[in-house]
Amino acid sequence: MKYLSDYIEEAQTKLFNDMGAFFAFSNSQLEEKREKDVIYVSCGAGLIAPKCNAKELMDGLNKIAEQGIEQDIKENGIKAIIERELNNHECYYTGDIEDCVDKLADYPITQQQIAEHFYGKQ
């Protein structure tokens, strides 16, 4: 079964390239990738973008994520996604669903749906 990252990775990479965005986690990485006379801003999590493209980049990333979620639901269904994330976050071992709830926060999936699935399986 695919993960959300499988649905969005290619589109995100294209957007990063189109917007001149890149990841840098140190000053040396920033200096290596930056272009002269371009003003850059941090978009969080090490993502750097030209200031003039930052809003368009973030809007694009949000749209890509929404489309990826729609595709994930279409191909896998809500129940399978819940099960995938419960297993991926080892919720059955820890007895705690919070990591799964956090991971699925952007999905049209409620904490109650996750809890019902989790407790129905045990």
Phi and psi in degrees as a GROMACS rama.xvg file:
@    title "Ramachandran Plot"
@    xaxis  label "Phi"
@    yaxis  label "Psi"
@TYPE xy
-76.7296  157.975  LYS-2
-106.642  166.56  TYR-3
-54.0658  -40.6001  LEU-4
-58.0476  -32.6409  SER-5
-65.443  -31.4901  ASP-6
-81.7423  -25.5213  TYR-7
-110.136  -15.5747  ILE-8
-56.9677  -49.4799  GLU-9
-63.0356  -44.9086  GLU-10
-66.1798  -37.924  ALA-11
-64.4585  -44.5406  GLN-12
-60.3086  -43.1178  THR-13
-62.0214  -44.39  LYS-14
-62.6087  -44.6701  LEU-15
-56.3216  -47.1978  PHE-16
-63.6751  -44.4252  ASN-17
-63.8054  -34.5662  ASP-18
-93.0383  -3.86595  MET-19
72.7716  25.4735  GLY-20
-91.6145  153.674  ALA-21
-158.254  166.983  PHE-22
-100.794  136.241  PHE-23
-144.145  129.807  ALA-24
-115.835  7.58023  PHE-25
-153.42  163.533  SER-26
-61.9816  -35.8464  ASN-27
-66.6132  -38.1302  SER-28
-65.9611  -40.3871  GLN-29
-61.8464  -48.8883  LEU-30
-63.2855  -33.8226  GLU-31
-66.6987  -34.9451  GLU-32
-101.633  -19.3042  LYS-33
-71.5352  151.144  ARG-34
-100.142  145.496  GLU-35
-61.6405  141.029  LYS-36
67.6355  15.5957  ASP-37
-106.871  132.505  VAL-38
-90.7396  125.321  ILE-39
-109.651  153.938  TYR-40
-131.35  154.958  VAL-41
-86.1465  131.455  SER-42
-103.217  6.58809  CYS-43
98.8422  151.281  GLY-44
57.37  30.2285  ALA-45
85.737  -0.436686  GLY-46
-81.7842  125.425  LEU-47
-118.432  138.464  ILE-48
-144.212  153.101  ALA-49
-58.3968  136.72  PRO-50
-54.0353  -38.4488  LYS-51
-66.9466  -17.5463  CYS-52
-109.685  -3.54424  ASN-53
-60.3158  -46.6721  ALA-54
-64.9813  -45.5872  LYS-55
-61.734  -38.4943  GLU-56
-61.2812  -50.9257  LEU-57
-64.9698  -40.3714  MET-58
-61.6558  -41.8765  ASP-59
-64.0052  -41.8865  GLY-60
-62.8593  -40.3317  LEU-61
-63.1871  -42.3867  ASN-62
-65.7732  -42.178  LYS-63
-60.7886  -42.7702  ILE-64
-62.9773  -43.4182  ALA-65
-60.3471  -44.9163  GLU-66
-66.1084  -37.6418  GLN-67
-64.4099  -41.6072  GLY-68
-62.986  -44.2799  ILE-69
-59.3883  -43.9322  GLU-70
-67.2644  -40.7434  GLN-71
-58.7264  -47.5312  ASP-72
-63.965  -43.1333  ILE-73
-61.2112  -44.3612  LYS-74
-81.1647  -32.2322  GLU-75
-113.01  -28.7904  ASN-76
83.6254  153.306  GLY-77
-59.6374  -47.6069  ILE-78
-61.472  -43.0406  LYS-79
-67.7454  -35.3867  ALA-80
-65.8607  -44.3938  ILE-81
-59.6183  -47.3518  ILE-82
-61.7216  -43.0487  GLU-83
-57.3874  -47.028  ARG-84
-74.7531  -33.916  GLU-85
-60.9186  -43.071  LEU-86
-69.9192  -43.533  ASN-87
-60.9312  -33.9722  ASN-88
-99.4173  13.1145  HIS-89
53.2179  36.3054  GLU-90
-63.4616  -31.7653  CYS-91
-69.3018  -25.169  TYR-92
-83.5814  -38.6336  TYR-93
-85.9482  -23.0705  THR-94
75.9341  13.9744  GLY-95
-127.526  128.016  ASP-96
-96.6135  -0.106335  ILE-97
-58.0861  -39.8451  GLU-98
-63.1962  -38.3362  ASP-99
-66.9259  -44.1874  CYS-100
-59.3491  -45.2719  VAL-101
-62.0509  -44.4108  ASP-102
-62.3671  -34.9695  LYS-103
-98.2289  15.1758  LEU-104
-59.1434  -31.6201  ALA-105
-88.1039  -5.777  ASP-106
-86.9362  155.473  TYR-107
-78.6569  56.2788  PRO-108
-128.189  128.867  ILE-109
-91.7214  161.451  THR-110
-61.6155  -35.4029  GLN-111
-63.6449  -41.2575  GLN-112
-62.0802  -42.0493  GLN-113
-64.5211  -45.699  ILE-114
-62.3629  -43.4337  ALA-115
-61.5054  -41.9567  GLU-116
-65.6856  -45.7501  HIS-117
-61.8173  -51.955  PHE-118
-74.2376  -23.0615  TYR-119
-72.0035  -23.5036  GLY-120
-85.8779  -22.2155  LYS-121
